[in-house]
Amino acid sequence: MSVIYLDNAATTKMDESLLEVYRTYSCDKFYNASAGYVWGVENYKDLEKARKVILEKLGAKKGDIVFTGCATESNNIAIKGCLREGKWEYVFSKGEHPSVFNVAKRLEESGKTVKYVDLKKDGQIDYEKLSGLINEKTRLVSVMFVNNETGAINDLHRISKIVKEKNPKALLHVDAVQGFCKIPFSLSELNIDFLTISAHKFHGPKGVGALYVKNKDGFKSIMLGGGQEFGLRGGTENLAGIMAMAKICEKINVRENYGKVAILKEKMIETLNDPNIRYIKTDSPYICSFSFKGVNGETLMRALENEVVVGTGSACSSKKAGNRVLQEMGFDNDYIKSSIRISFNYNQSVKEIETAGSLILKKYYEILEKVK
């Protein structure tokens, strides 16, 4: 039996149809898109087509796409590009990915005024507290769309309305890495200034991401170079990765896949329905968090890895003990230590998930018997 992969929130398998796209722009059309000769100009045109594809997928009526190397880079560019001298304030949720949260902590250490929005028990931000933190000094608010640990979905409509009503000049950044090409939304219905995506989270290649910028006027670059990407991100573009990312964006049917994955999540919840197992009820069908009473989550993960691959939280923080997000949601250490994250993709079958759930349950009780 092949290993069943259930850590899709960490990364996804690249769609094999992208191999030819990647090969074409790496080996045939390998020219630098910034070069002035005809082959470079042709590649630049393809680069611009890719921008339009992603803008269309986002449902954006205006704005630009800045191509980057990953979501971490996009998040850093968005936040640091908004920094200004003076008594500005910066607001972040306590549920953010490390690529946002650690930047917030660094800003705080450097003397910036940083405020944090609490999480509710269901993993969403506390919207009333968000409203109370925004004032005329607020420069930037950064809140993620879908939490990478739990699958909790924050209400972008509500967030953008709160931010812009409290301070129309405040900028709103959204880390949409776990939502783009997975959860239906449209930027045409939202008032968002910056939004981050990452190709390898939706079956694209690793090493390529993007930052949506609604209005680049006044937005400062933190990477100086040859002026690529509107002068906001210097460096030769990864055209092969970008074109592959655009291709998978065109291929994905978000609403159809959402329905498929919702069935998979329900099957896993049904299979792991046991008095010793708890799970956090969240809205994203792609991610769920379970806690196995009496067994360390990492122990269970290691015991399963030759049959089922699961995670214990953010892959970017896998070397660190504990789980900051679950702690902020109010869960105790016993719950946190015994938790694992299970995440799906739309190519998986109900039978596969049922098999994986049964294997997890079997291995859990084997370990539980040994530790008694």
VMD Tcl script that draws the C-alpha trace (Angstrom):
set ca {
  {0.00 0.00 0.00}
  {1.32 3.44 -0.88}
  {1.57 6.14 1.77}
  {-1.53 8.33 2.13}
  {-0.48 11.97 2.24}
  {-2.55 14.16 4.57}
  {-0.29 17.15 5.16}
  {-1.43 19.23 2.20}
  {-1.42 22.41 4.29}
  {2.38 22.07 4.43}
  {2.74 21.52 0.70}
  {0.93 19.84 -2.17}
  {2.12 17.55 -4.93}
  {2.72 19.56 -8.08}
  {0.18 18.81 -10.80}
  {2.02 16.71 -13.37}
  {0.50 18.68 -16.24}
  {2.76 21.57 -15.18}
  {5.95 19.66 -15.97}
  {5.77 20.52 -19.65}
  {5.12 24.19 -18.86}
  {8.07 24.22 -16.50}
  {10.32 22.48 -19.03}
  {9.31 24.87 -21.83}
  {10.23 27.99 -19.88}
  {13.36 26.42 -18.39}
  {14.83 24.81 -21.51}
  {13.19 26.27 -24.63}
  {11.90 29.73 -23.72}
  {14.58 30.24 -21.06}
  {15.31 33.87 -21.95}
  {15.36 36.64 -19.35}
  {12.04 38.47 -19.45}
  {13.87 41.76 -18.83}
  {16.11 41.38 -21.90}
  {15.56 43.76 -24.79}
  {15.87 41.30 -27.67}
  {12.80 39.72 -29.22}
  {12.91 36.47 -27.20}
  {13.09 38.36 -23.93}
  {10.26 40.64 -25.04}
  {8.10 37.61 -25.88}
  {8.73 36.17 -22.43}
  {7.83 39.50 -20.85}
  {4.49 39.35 -22.67}
  {3.93 35.87 -21.24}
  {4.79 37.22 -17.78}
  {2.14 39.89 -18.17}
  {-0.40 37.29 -19.27}
  {0.34 35.34 -16.08}
  {-0.38 38.45 -14.01}
  {-3.77 38.81 -15.68}
  {-4.60 35.15 -15.03}
  {-3.96 35.54 -11.32}
  {-5.76 38.87 -11.06}
  {-8.76 37.27 -12.75}
  {-8.64 34.30 -10.36}
  {-8.60 36.74 -7.45}
  {-11.59 38.56 -8.89}
  {-9.65 41.83 -8.80}
  {-10.90 44.69 -10.97}
  {-7.76 46.74 -10.36}
  {-4.31 46.36 -8.82}
  {-1.08 44.58 -9.68}
  {0.54 41.22 -9.07}
  {4.13 41.26 -7.79}
  {5.80 37.88 -8.29}
  {7.99 36.66 -5.42}
  {9.86 33.55 -4.36}
  {7.40 32.42 -1.67}
  {4.65 33.50 0.72}
  {7.18 34.41 3.41}
  {8.78 36.90 1.05}
  {5.38 38.27 -0.02}
  {4.32 38.78 3.60}
  {7.59 40.50 4.48}
  {7.41 42.78 1.44}
  {3.80 43.73 2.23}
  {4.41 44.56 5.89}
  {7.83 46.18 5.64}
  {6.86 48.12 2.53}
  {4.15 49.86 4.59}
  {6.39 50.94 7.45}
  {6.72 54.66 8.08}
  {8.52 56.81 10.63}
  {6.40 58.44 13.29}
  {3.79 57.36 15.80}
  {2.03 54.86 13.57}
  {0.39 51.72 14.94}
  {0.39 48.22 13.43}
  {-2.28 45.61 14.14}
  {-1.84 41.84 13.75}
  {-3.92 38.85 14.76}
  {-2.48 36.35 17.22}
  {-3.24 33.54 14.76}
  {-0.84 34.64 12.03}
  {1.67 32.40 10.27}
  {5.28 32.84 11.55}
  {6.17 34.82 8.40}
  {3.79 37.52 9.65}
  {3.81 37.03 13.40}
  {7.61 37.03 13.70}
  {7.79 40.24 11.66}
  {5.26 41.77 14.06}
  {7.40 40.78 17.04}
  {10.50 42.26 15.37}
  {8.63 45.53 14.78}
  {7.68 45.57 18.44}
  {11.30 45.00 19.46}
  {12.41 47.88 17.23}
  {10.11 50.30 19.05}
  {7.06 50.31 16.77}
  {3.62 50.34 18.39}
  {2.19 46.89 17.69}
  {-1.24 45.66 18.78}
  {-2.54 42.09 18.68}
  {-6.06 40.81 18.04}
  {-7.13 37.88 20.21}
  {-8.53 34.62 18.85}
  {-11.86 33.16 19.84}
  {-12.35 29.52 20.79}
  {-13.33 28.65 17.20}
  {-10.03 30.04 15.88}
  {-11.47 33.16 14.26}
  {-10.28 36.58 15.34}
  {-12.27 38.57 17.88}
  {-13.92 41.09 15.55}
  {-15.03 43.42 18.34}
  {-11.49 43.61 19.68}
  {-10.19 44.29 16.19}
  {-12.57 47.24 15.95}
  {-11.36 48.55 19.31}
  {-7.71 48.46 18.27}
  {-8.04 50.59 15.13}
  {-7.78 54.36 15.31}
  {-6.48 57.33 13.30}
  {-2.88 56.21 13.95}
  {-3.36 52.73 12.49}
  {-1.05 52.28 9.51}
  {-1.50 48.57 8.75}
  {-3.76 45.69 9.77}
  {-2.67 42.14 8.89}
  {-5.13 39.26 9.32}
  {-4.95 35.88 7.60}
  {-7.84 34.42 5.60}
  {-7.65 30.74 6.56}
  {-5.65 29.59 9.56}
  {-2.97 27.11 8.57}
  {-3.17 25.26 11.90}
  {-6.91 24.78 12.33}
  {-8.72 25.70 9.13}
  {-10.60 28.54 10.84}
  {-11.84 31.04 8.24}
  {-11.82 34.74 9.10}
  {-14.63 36.81 7.61}
  {-12.85 39.07 5.10}
  {-15.99 41.06 4.37}
  {-16.41 41.88 8.04}
  {-12.71 42.61 8.55}
  {-12.38 44.95 5.58}
  {-15.54 46.78 6.61}
  {-14.30 47.23 10.19}
  {-10.87 48.46 9.11}
  {-12.02 50.91 6.46}
  {-14.91 52.31 8.52}
  {-12.68 52.92 11.53}
  {-9.84 54.37 9.43}
  {-10.25 54.66 5.64}
  {-6.52 55.33 5.27}
  {-5.43 52.20 7.15}
  {-3.97 49.50 4.90}
  {-5.23 45.92 5.07}
  {-2.98 42.94 4.35}
  {-4.34 39.39 4.09}
  {-2.28 36.21 4.07}
  {-4.50 34.09 1.82}
  {-2.06 31.20 1.37}
  {-4.48 28.55 2.67}
  {-7.49 30.13 0.97}
  {-6.51 31.06 -2.58}
  {-7.68 28.46 -5.13}
  {-9.43 26.64 -2.25}
  {-12.08 28.87 -0.67}
  {-14.37 30.94 -2.95}
  {-13.84 34.70 -2.61}
  {-13.53 37.73 -4.87}
  {-11.44 40.84 -4.31}
  {-14.03 42.84 -6.24}
  {-16.28 42.45 -3.20}
  {-13.58 43.32 -0.65}
  {-11.48 46.34 0.30}
  {-8.08 44.70 0.64}
  {-4.79 46.45 -0.13}
  {-2.36 43.51 -0.12}
  {-2.90 39.77 -0.42}
  {-0.38 36.92 -0.33}
  {-0.49 33.61 -2.24}
  {1.92 30.69 -2.66}
  {1.94 28.28 -5.62}
  {2.96 25.11 -3.80}
  {-0.11 25.27 -1.58}
  {-2.43 24.63 -4.56}
  {-0.46 22.08 -6.64}
  {1.94 24.55 -8.23}
  {5.74 24.46 -7.96}
  {7.75 25.45 -4.91}
  {9.81 28.62 -5.04}
  {7.18 30.94 -6.46}
  {4.55 33.13 -4.85}
  {2.83 36.44 -5.43}
  {1.67 39.57 -3.68}
  {-1.46 41.40 -4.83}
  {-0.99 45.17 -4.49}
  {-4.09 47.29 -4.90}
  {-2.22 50.58 -5.23}
  {1.56 50.62 -5.52}
  {1.83 54.43 -5.23}
  {3.67 55.21 -2.03}
  {4.45 51.55 -1.37}
  {8.17 51.21 -0.64}
  {10.45 48.49 -1.94}
  {12.50 46.49 0.57}
  {14.47 44.70 -2.18}
  {16.62 46.83 -4.44}
  {17.83 45.46 -7.73}
  {17.28 45.90 -11.42}
  {13.79 47.35 -11.11}
  {11.82 44.19 -11.87}
  {8.25 43.78 -10.62}
  {7.44 47.51 -10.72}
  {10.61 48.19 -8.72}
  {9.08 46.43 -5.69}
  {10.96 43.15 -5.93}
  {14.31 43.24 -7.70}
  {15.73 40.07 -9.24}
  {15.21 37.99 -12.36}
  {11.72 36.51 -12.35}
  {11.27 32.75 -12.03}
  {9.36 32.61 -15.31}
  {9.07 28.81 -15.39}
  {7.53 28.78 -11.91}
  {5.31 31.77 -12.63}
  {3.90 30.27 -15.83}
  {3.29 26.96 -14.05}
  {1.48 28.80 -11.24}
  {-0.71 30.62 -13.77}
  {-1.48 27.32 -15.52}
  {-2.72 25.61 -12.36}
  {-4.78 28.71 -11.48}
  {-6.59 28.35 -14.80}
  {-7.12 24.63 -14.26}
  {-8.54 24.71 -10.74}
  {-12.32 24.83 -10.25}
  {-12.53 26.29 -6.75}
  {-16.22 25.67 -6.04}
  {-16.23 22.14 -7.45}
  {-13.13 21.18 -5.48}
  {-14.53 22.76 -2.31}
  {-17.48 20.37 -2.47}
  {-15.23 17.35 -3.07}
  {-12.94 18.15 -0.14}
  {-15.85 18.90 2.21}
  {-16.94 15.27 1.78}
  {-13.41 14.08 2.60}
  {-13.29 16.08 5.82}
  {-16.68 14.77 6.93}
  {-15.52 11.22 6.26}
  {-12.41 11.73 8.40}
  {-14.46 13.23 11.24}
  {-16.86 10.29 10.99}
  {-14.05 7.72 10.98}
  {-12.30 9.32 13.98}
  {-15.51 9.65 15.97}
  {-14.21 8.32 19.28}
  {-14.64 9.48 22.91}
  {-10.87 9.86 23.30}
  {-10.47 12.01 20.20}
  {-11.49 15.66 19.93}
  {-11.43 17.97 16.95}
  {-11.82 21.69 16.42}
  {-14.87 22.49 14.33}
  {-13.78 24.96 11.63}
  {-15.11 26.00 8.24}
  {-12.31 25.20 5.80}
  {-12.82 21.68 4.38}
  {-9.10 21.48 3.64}
  {-7.72 21.52 7.21}
  {-8.73 19.97 10.51}
  {-7.06 19.62 13.91}
  {-7.56 16.56 16.12}
  {-6.35 15.84 19.65}
  {-5.71 12.25 20.81}
  {-6.04 11.88 24.58}
  {-3.05 10.32 26.30}
  {-0.76 10.21 23.26}
  {1.79 12.79 22.13}
  {0.89 14.13 18.68}
  {4.46 13.88 17.43}
  {4.66 10.27 18.62}
  {1.54 9.44 16.64}
  {2.86 11.29 13.59}
  {6.14 9.35 13.67}
  {4.38 6.02 14.19}
  {2.13 6.66 11.20}
  {4.65 8.02 8.70}
  {5.11 4.78 6.72}
  {1.35 4.55 6.17}
  {-0.21 8.00 6.62}
  {1.56 11.37 6.55}
  {0.05 13.94 8.91}
  {1.42 17.14 10.47}
  {1.66 18.65 13.92}
  {1.13 22.24 12.81}
  {2.88 24.83 10.65}
  {5.70 23.20 8.65}
  {7.65 26.45 9.12}
  {7.60 25.89 12.91}
  {7.94 22.10 13.03}
  {11.20 22.27 14.99}
  {9.61 24.30 17.80}
  {7.74 22.83 20.75}
  {4.10 23.66 21.42}
  {1.53 25.36 19.24}
  {1.11 29.12 19.60}
  {-2.21 29.26 17.73}
  {-3.91 26.53 19.79}
  {-2.59 28.17 22.95}
  {-4.08 31.51 21.90}
  {-7.40 29.75 21.33}
  {-7.39 28.70 24.97}
  {-6.49 25.01 24.74}
  {-4.44 23.52 27.57}
  {-1.00 21.93 27.16}
  {-2.34 18.37 27.27}
  {-4.64 19.08 24.35}
  {-1.91 20.86 22.41}
  {0.71 18.14 22.95}
  {-1.68 15.46 21.74}
  {-2.84 17.28 18.60}
  {-2.14 16.59 14.93}
  {-3.17 18.45 11.79}
  {-4.81 16.61 8.90}
  {-5.18 18.38 5.56}
  {-6.63 17.20 2.27}
  {-6.47 17.81 -1.47}
  {-9.16 17.50 -4.13}
  {-7.50 14.55 -5.88}
  {-8.07 12.21 -2.93}
  {-10.91 9.72 -2.67}
  {-13.40 9.00 0.10}
  {-12.07 5.43 0.28}
  {-8.53 6.70 0.73}
  {-9.60 8.97 3.58}
  {-11.61 6.21 5.22}
  {-8.57 3.92 5.06}
  {-6.31 6.64 6.48}
  {-8.73 7.33 9.33}
  {-8.90 3.64 10.25}
  {-5.09 3.40 10.24}
  {-4.81 6.48 12.46}
  {-7.35 5.06 14.90}
  {-5.62 1.67 14.98}
  {-2.16 3.17 15.53}
  {-3.50 5.50 18.22}
  {-4.83 2.63 20.31}
  {-1.66 0.62 19.81}
  {0.38 3.50 21.23}
  {-2.16 4.15 23.99}
  {-1.91 0.53 25.09}
  {1.88 0.79 25.32}
  {1.91 3.99 27.39}
  {-0.59 2.73 29.96}
}
mol new
graphics top color blue
foreach p $ca { graphics top sphere $p radius 0.5 }
foreach p [lrange $ca 0 end-1] q [lrange $ca 1 end] { graphics top cylinder $p $q radius 0.2 }
display resetview
